[in-house]
Amino acid sequence: MGTMNMLREIMNYLMDPFLVARIQNFFGVDVCDKVKKNGLNNDESNERCGVKKNGYLLCESDTKYSTSISNSVDKVENNTELINNTKILLDSKKLLPVTNYFWYYLFLFSSELGDEIFYTAFITIWFWNIDAEIGRKVILVWGIVMTIGQIMKDIIRWPRPACPPAVRLQNKWSLEYGMPSTHASVSVSIPFSIILFTMNKYNYSITLGIIIVLIWSTLICISRLYLGMHSVLDVIAGLLLAIILMIPLIPIVNYMDHYFITNYWSLVILIAISIIVVVYYPTSDKWTPTRNDTTMVVSVVSGIHVGAWLNYYTGIISFNSQLPPYDINLPTYTELGQIILRTILGFCFAIPLKLIIKLLVYTTMCGIKRINAKELMKSENSLENRNKIIVDLVYRFIYCFTFGIVTVYVLPLIFAMVGLSRPGFYNGS
């Protein structure tokens, strides 16, 4: 009983939103005055923090107010609030309770390292310009870790830190549940799998690589606390989830990658697994973007390996005759120019692809269901809006799956046609 009580106390401490608020205050977020005091206890968590001297309003524990910037701006435009018998007109320029903008922009950027924009840039640049074989393995690890983490969120259903006492500086993922932090999981799964898969293939300083990925991971984890998006326990759970899963995954993925590329039926297997994950995703008590994100992850992973499968069965994958490790050479000016041109050409192809597929899927699905496509695009996501949920999932699946195939199979062929091919693309070096 003593051990259980101690464990429960530790968990309560790590879940405490006041701990998040004190971390935010350390990095220059102007939180409620009560949070700044030592010895604050959970009994005070229902007390209102009130209005700050500089004119912005912290949200209240009864959820009457929201700290999300977008919601707060709406309040500024439309309302004059009466708090503590004081009439204050909120100034939209003073809504952001940040006193140190260096930390704010650093952690905002760090948080984006776990976003769709980063995934898109990382996947394309890595495959087109660095190492396709390592890219497939890293993406496979990322996909498995991310999918399990997202599913756990909608099973556990633990809310994000209460606000107040914490201050929500980001609204992007606020509708998702918080446990575990998939940002923390990604901060381990992507950079550390790169190190583990490349350390025996290339000659470089492993020590320097570990230092870089530790800084990377640390910045992402702290950013989630700084932005008020996760409790300390969420972040720790996300880190542990990635570490525990990667112990068996790293050796297994080497065999999985080879199997998916060379097995004749792997195309069917990959598509079937992806559809099963999306269709049988655990239902939640509210709509969250977690299922959409999971759809993106599994379909991209499948698309990339189907693209590699096409490369193999069309006979254009070869194997490097030289045994590793290989030396890493800095690109020449010509190679650097080709890297830039490949990236620009690739994005010029990929961005319109997304718009075209979205238009086609929405038009086709809405035509089948006899509903207005434009109105459905503009409508809000909710559990009651099943048409929106189904059409959006179909669109995301088809686009991300196609994006994976285009990245690995179609665009490298186009690069070769215009004289921008990368030597060694098809042998993974």
C-alpha positions in Angstrom: 0.0 0.0 0.0 2.9 2.4 0.9 4.5 1.8 -2.5 1.2 2.3 -4.4 0.5 5.5 -2.5 3.9 6.8 -3.2 3.5 6.0 -6.9 0.1 7.7 -7.0 1.6 10.8 -5.4 4.4 10.9 -8.0 1.9 10.5 -10.8 -0.3 13.2 -9.4 2.7 15.5 -9.1 3.8 14.9 -12.7 0.2 15.4 -13.9 -0.2 18.6 -11.9 -1.0 21.6 -14.2 0.6 23.9 -11.7 3.9 22.1 -12.4 3.4 23.0 -16.1 2.6 26.6 -15.2 5.8 26.9 -13.1 7.8 25.5 -16.0 6.1 28.1 -18.3 6.9 30.8 -15.9 10.6 29.8 -15.7 10.8 30.4 -19.5 9.1 33.7 -19.4 5.4 33.0 -19.7 3.5 35.5 -17.5 1.3 33.1 -15.5 -1.1 33.8 -12.7 0.6 35.4 -9.6 -0.6 32.5 -7.4 1.3 30.0 -9.6 4.5 31.8 -9.1 4.4 31.2 -5.3 6.0 28.1 -3.9 3.9 25.8 -1.8 0.8 26.1 -4.1 -1.4 23.1 -3.7 -4.2 21.4 -5.6 -6.9 22.8 -3.4 -6.3 26.2 -5.0 -6.8 24.8 -8.5 -10.4 26.0 -8.6 -9.6 29.6 -7.7 -9.7 32.1 -10.4 -6.4 33.8 -11.4 -8.1 37.0 -12.4 -6.9 39.7 -14.8 -3.3 40.6 -15.2 -2.0 44.2 -15.0 -1.0 44.4 -18.7 -4.5 43.8 -19.8 -4.7 40.2 -21.0 -7.0 37.6 -19.5 -6.0 34.2 -18.2 -8.7 31.6 -18.8 -10.6 30.4 -15.8 -11.0 26.9 -14.3 -14.7 26.8 -15.0 -13.8 27.0 -18.8 -15.8 30.2 -19.2 -12.7 31.6 -20.9 -10.2 30.0 -23.2 -6.5 30.8 -23.5 -6.3 29.8 -27.1 -5.3 32.9 -29.0 -7.9 32.5 -31.7 -10.7 32.2 -29.2 -9.4 35.1 -27.1 -9.2 37.4 -30.1 -12.9 36.7 -30.8 -13.7 37.7 -27.3 -11.7 40.9 -27.7 -13.6 41.8 -30.8 -17.0 41.2 -29.4 -17.0 41.4 -25.6 -16.2 43.6 -22.6 -15.6 41.4 -19.6 -16.5 42.2 -16.0 -14.0 40.5 -13.7 -13.5 41.3 -10.0 -16.0 44.2 -10.4 -13.5 45.8 -12.8 -14.6 46.6 -16.4 -11.6 45.9 -18.7 -11.6 46.1 -22.5 -9.2 43.3 -23.7 -6.4 44.5 -25.9 -5.7 42.0 -28.7 -2.1 43.1 -28.9 -1.5 42.1 -25.2 -3.2 38.7 -25.3 0.0 36.8 -25.6 1.4 36.4 -22.0 5.1 36.1 -23.1 7.9 38.1 -21.7 10.8 36.3 -23.4 10.2 35.9 -27.1 13.4 34.0 -27.7 12.0 31.0 -25.9 8.6 31.5 -27.4 9.8 31.3 -31.1 12.4 28.6 -30.3 9.8 26.3 -28.7 7.2 27.2 -31.3 9.6 26.1 -34.0 10.6 23.0 -32.0 6.9 22.0 -31.7 6.6 22.1 -35.4 9.1 19.3 -35.7 6.3 17.0 -34.9 3.8 18.4 -37.4 2.6 17.4 -40.8 4.7 20.2 -42.5 7.9 18.7 -41.0 6.9 15.2 -41.9 6.4 16.2 -45.5 9.6 18.1 -45.7 11.6 15.4 -44.0 10.2 12.6 -46.1 10.7 14.3 -49.4 14.1 15.8 -48.8 15.5 12.6 -47.2 14.3 10.3 -50.0 15.2 12.6 -52.9 18.6 13.8 -51.6 20.0 11.5 -49.0 19.2 7.8 -48.6 16.0 6.0 -49.7 16.8 2.8 -47.9 17.4 4.5 -44.5 14.3 6.7 -45.2 12.0 3.6 -45.5 13.2 2.1 -42.3 12.9 5.4 -40.3 9.4 6.0 -41.7 8.4 2.5 -40.7 9.6 3.0 -37.1 7.9 6.4 -37.0 4.7 5.0 -38.4 4.4 2.2 -35.9 5.3 4.3 -32.9 3.1 7.2 -33.9 0.1 4.9 -34.7 0.3 3.1 -31.3 0.7 6.5 -29.5 -2.3 8.0 -31.2 -4.5 5.0 -30.5 -3.5 5.1 -26.9 -4.7 8.7 -26.7 -8.2 7.9 -27.6 -8.2 4.8 -25.3 -6.8 6.5 -22.2 -8.6 9.8 -22.8 -6.7 11.9 -20.3 -7.2 15.6 -20.8 -4.5 18.2 -21.5 -3.3 20.4 -18.6 -6.0 22.5 -17.0 -6.0 26.1 -17.9 -5.6 27.9 -15.6 -3.2 27.4 -13.9 -1.4 26.6 -17.2 -1.5 29.0 -20.1 -2.4 27.5 -23.5 -0.1 29.1 -26.1 -1.1 26.9 -28.9 -4.5 25.7 -30.1 -3.5 23.4 -33.0 -3.7 20.1 -31.2 -5.9 21.2 -28.2 -8.8 19.0 -29.2 -6.7 15.8 -28.9 -6.3 14.0 -25.6 -2.9 14.4 -24.0 -1.6 11.0 -22.8 0.9 10.1 -24.2 2.7 12.9 -26.0 3.2 11.7 -29.5 5.5 14.7 -30.1 7.8 13.3 -27.4 7.6 9.8 -29.1 8.5 11.3 -32.4 11.4 13.2 -30.9 12.9 9.9 -30.1 11.7 7.6 -32.9 12.9 9.7 -35.9 16.3 11.1 -34.8 17.5 8.1 -32.8 16.4 5.6 -35.5 18.4 7.7 -38.0 21.5 7.2 -35.8 20.8 3.5 -35.3 20.3 2.8 -39.0 23.2 4.9 -40.2 25.9 4.2 -37.6 27.1 1.1 -39.4 26.5 2.3 -42.9 28.3 5.7 -43.0 31.5 7.0 -41.5 30.7 10.0 -39.2 31.0 11.1 -35.6 28.4 9.1 -33.6 29.1 11.3 -30.6 28.2 14.4 -32.5 25.1 12.7 -33.9 23.9 11.7 -30.5 24.5 15.2 -29.1 22.4 16.7 -32.0 19.5 14.2 -31.5 19.5 14.8 -27.8 19.2 18.5 -28.3 16.5 17.9 -30.9 14.5 15.6 -28.5 14.9 17.9 -25.5 13.7 21.0 -27.4 10.6 19.2 -28.7 9.7 17.8 -25.2 10.2 21.1 -23.4 8.2 22.9 -26.1 5.1 20.8 -25.3 5.3 21.9 -21.7 6.2 25.5 -22.5 3.1 25.8 -24.8 0.9 24.3 -22.2 -0.1 21.3 -24.3 1.1 18.4 -22.1 1.8 17.5 -18.5 5.2 16.3 -17.5 3.7 12.8 -17.2 2.4 12.9 -20.8 5.9 13.7 -22.0 7.6 11.0 -20.0 5.0 8.5 -21.2 5.6 9.5 -24.8 9.4 9.1 -24.4 9.1 5.7 -22.7 6.6 4.5 -25.3 9.1 5.2 -28.1 12.0 3.7 -26.3 10.2 0.5 -25.3 8.8 0.0 -28.9 12.1 0.8 -30.6 14.0 -1.9 -28.7 12.3 -4.7 -30.7 11.5 -2.6 -33.7 15.0 -1.6 -34.8 16.2 -5.1 -35.5 12.8 -6.2 -36.8 12.4 -3.3 -39.2 15.5 -4.4 -41.2 13.6 -7.6 -42.1 10.2 -5.9 -42.5 11.6 -3.4 -45.0 13.2 -6.1 -47.2 10.0 -8.3 -47.0 7.7 -5.4 -48.0 9.8 -4.6 -51.0 10.5 -8.1 -52.3 7.4 -10.1 -51.4 4.9 -10.3 -54.2 1.8 -10.0 -51.9 3.2 -7.2 -49.8 1.2 -4.6 -51.7 -2.1 -6.2 -50.7 -0.8 -6.7 -47.2 0.2 -3.1 -46.7 -3.1 -1.7 -48.1 -5.1 -4.1 -46.0 -3.3 -3.3 -42.8 -3.7 0.5 -43.4 -7.5 0.2 -44.1 -8.0 -2.0 -41.0 -6.2 0.5 -38.8 -8.3 3.4 -40.1 -11.7 1.6 -40.1 -11.3 -0.1 -36.7 -9.7 2.9 -35.0 -11.0 3.1 -31.4 -14.0 5.5 -31.2 -13.8 8.4 -28.8 -16.4 10.3 -26.8 -15.7 13.4 -28.8 -14.3 14.3 -32.2 -10.5 14.7 -32.2 -8.1 15.0 -35.1 -6.2 12.0 -33.8 -7.9 9.5 -36.2 -7.1 11.8 -39.2 -3.5 12.0 -38.2 -3.3 8.2 -37.8 -4.8 7.9 -41.3 -2.1 10.2 -42.6 0.7 8.2 -40.9 -0.4 4.6 -42.0 -1.2 5.6 -45.6 2.1 7.5 -46.1 4.1 4.5 -44.7 2.1 2.1 -47.0 2.5 4.4 -50.0 6.2 4.7 -49.6 6.7 1.0 -49.4 4.4 0.4 -52.3 6.5 2.8 -54.3 9.6 0.9 -53.4 7.8 -2.3 -54.3 7.1 -0.9 -57.7 10.8 0.1 -58.1 11.8 -3.5 -57.2 9.4 -5.3 -59.5 10.0 -3.0 -62.5 13.7 -3.9 -62.1 15.2 -0.5 -61.4 16.4 -1.2 -57.8 20.0 -2.4 -57.7 22.2 -3.2 -54.8 25.5 -1.5 -54.0 28.5 -3.7 -54.8 30.6 -1.8 -52.3 30.3 -2.9 -48.7 29.6 -0.3 -46.0 30.6 1.9 -44.2 30.6 4.7 -46.8 32.3 8.0 -46.6 30.0 11.1 -46.4 31.2 13.8 -48.9 29.9 17.3 -48.9 28.0 18.1 -52.1 29.7 20.1 -54.9 28.1 23.3 -56.1 26.6 21.3 -59.0 25.2 18.7 -56.7 23.8 21.4 -54.3 22.1 23.0 -57.3 20.5 19.7 -58.2 19.4 19.2 -54.6 17.6 22.5 -54.7 16.1 21.9 -58.1 14.9 18.4 -57.1 13.2 19.8 -54.0 11.6 22.7 -55.8 10.3 20.5 -58.6 9.1 17.9 -56.2 7.1 20.3 -54.1 5.7 22.0 -57.3 4.3 18.5 -58.1 3.2 17.5 -54.6 1.3 20.6 -53.6 -1.1 20.7 -56.6 -1.5 16.9 -56.1 -3.1 17.5 -52.7 -5.5 20.1 -54.0 -6.5 17.9 -57.0 -7.1 14.8 -54.9 -9.1 16.7 -52.3 -11.3 18.2 -55.0 -11.8 14.8 -56.7 -12.5 12.9 -53.5 -14.9 15.5 -52.1 -16.7 15.8 -55.5 -17.0 12.1 -56.0 -18.0 11.2 -52.4 -20.5 14.0 -52.1 -21.9 13.1 -55.5 -22.5 9.5 -54.3 -24.0 10.8 -51.0 -25.9 13.6 -52.8 -24.7 16.4 -50.6 -23.0 19.7 -51.4 -19.2 19.3 -51.6 -18.4 23.0 -50.9 -20.7 23.1 -47.9 -19.1 19.9 -46.5 -15.6 21.3 -46.9 -16.5 24.3 -44.9 -18.4 22.4 -42.2 -17.0 21.7 -38.8 -15.8 18.3 -37.7 -17.9 16.6 -35.0 -19.1 13.1 -34.1 -22.6 14.1 -35.5 -21.2 15.1 -38.9 -20.5 11.6 -40.1 -20.4 12.6 -43.7 -17.5 15.0 -43.0 -15.7 12.3 -41.0 -16.0 9.6 -43.7 -15.2 11.9 -46.7 -12.2 13.5 -44.9 -10.8 10.1 -44.0 -11.1 8.8 -47.5 -9.4 12.0 -48.9 -6.5 11.8 -46.4 -6.0 8.2 -47.0 -5.9 8.5 -50.8 -3.8 11.6 -50.8 -1.2 10.4 -48.3 -1.0 7.0 -50.0 -0.5 8.6 -53.4 2.0 11.0 -51.9 4.1 8.1 -50.7 4.1 6.4 -54.2 4.8 9.7 -56.0 7.7 10.5 -53.6 9.4 7.1 -54.0 8.4 6.0 -57.5 7.0 8.7 -59.8 9.2 11.7 -59.0 12.5 9.9 -59.1 11.6 8.8 -62.7 10.8 12.4 -63.6 14.0 13.6 -62.0 15.9 11.1 -64.3 14.0 12.4 -67.4 15.1 16.0 -66.7 18.6 15.2 -65.8 18.3 15.6 -62.0 18.6 12.0 -60.9 20.6 11.2 -57.8 23.2 8.5 -58.2 22.5 5.6 -55.9 18.8 6.4 -55.3 17.7 2.9 -56.3 20.4 1.1 -54.3 19.8 3.1 -51.1 23.2 4.7 -50.9 
